[in-house]
Amino acid sequence: MEKKFTTANFEAEVLKADKPVLVDFYADWCGPCKMMAPVVESLAAELDGVAYVGKLNVDENEEIAMKYSVMTIPTLMVFKNGTMVNKVIGVQPKEAIEKMIREA
């Protein structure tokens, strides 16, 4: 199941995670974000135990979005050992996102 990341839990859930973490930066009003939602949800189920997958609402957590220079959504970032190791912007095929996570 996908996680819900917030400013309050970002450090513990993402930066200090013991596995790679995919963070989907999104907003409820964003059409392309809605297109990516089923892909992110599917990856969360498929990669359970391999990586953590979750979403961060940029409207509710602006300081995290600003810290990582998220200017366009959806933006998907993979974090490993507290560092952002990969990033894609816009709608992406599921295979590309999964490859990005597995490479981490």
N, C-alpha and C positions, 0 to 999 in steps of 0.2 A: 504494500500500500504506500502511496506517495505521502511524503511528510509535508507539513506546512511550516516553512521557515519564516521567522520574524526577526526583528531587531533584537528582541530579548533572548532568542535561542540560537542565533546565527553562529556565535562563537562556539558554543558547546556542540551543536548539531552538525555544523559544516566544517569549521576551522579545526576542531579537535577530534573529528571523526576518525575511526580506525580503518575506514575503507574509503575509496573514491566517492565523491558526492556530486550528483548532477543537480544544479539549481536552475529552475525555469523562472526567469524574471518575467512577470506578466502583469496584466491589469484586466479587470472584469469587462471593461468596455472594448477591449482590443479584439477585433475580428481574427487576425492571424493567430493570436494567442489561443482563441477558442478552437482553431483548427489543430493546434499542437497539443491541446489538452488530452485527447484520447491516446496520442502517441506517448506522451509522458506517463500517463497512467499505466499503459501497457508495459513500458520499460520498467516501471516501479515493480510490477508483478514479476516480470521475467528475470530481473536482476536482483531479486531479493536474496540476500546473503552474499552477493558479489559487490554491490554498491548501494548507496542510499540515493534515492531519487525524491525530489520535492520541488515545491513551488514557493516563490516569494512574490507577494503582491507589492508592486513598486509604489502604488498610491498609499498603501498603509505603512510602508517601510522605506521611506524616501532616503534616509541616511545611508542605508546599505546600498541602495541603487546608485546613489551619488558616489559613495566610496569606490565602487567598482566601475564607475563611468558608464552606466547603462543609459544610453541616449535613445535607443530604439528597442522596441519590444515586438515579438518575443526575443529575448537574449538568453541563450543557454550556456552555462559555464560549468566546467568540471573542476572541482577542487580536490587536491590530494595533499595530505600532510600540511594543511593550513594555507596552501598556495593555489592560486588559480592556474591550472595547467593547460586549459583549452577553452575556446570560446567560439560560438557561432551566433550569428544574428539572423533573424527571420525564420520563415517556415523551412524546415529541413526534413529530408526523408528519415524514417525511423532507423534505417540501417546505418546512416552516417552518424547519428547520435549515439547509437549503441557502440559503434567502432570507437568513437571518441572516448567513451567511458571505459571500454575494455583496454584501450591503449594506456590509460592511466594506471 
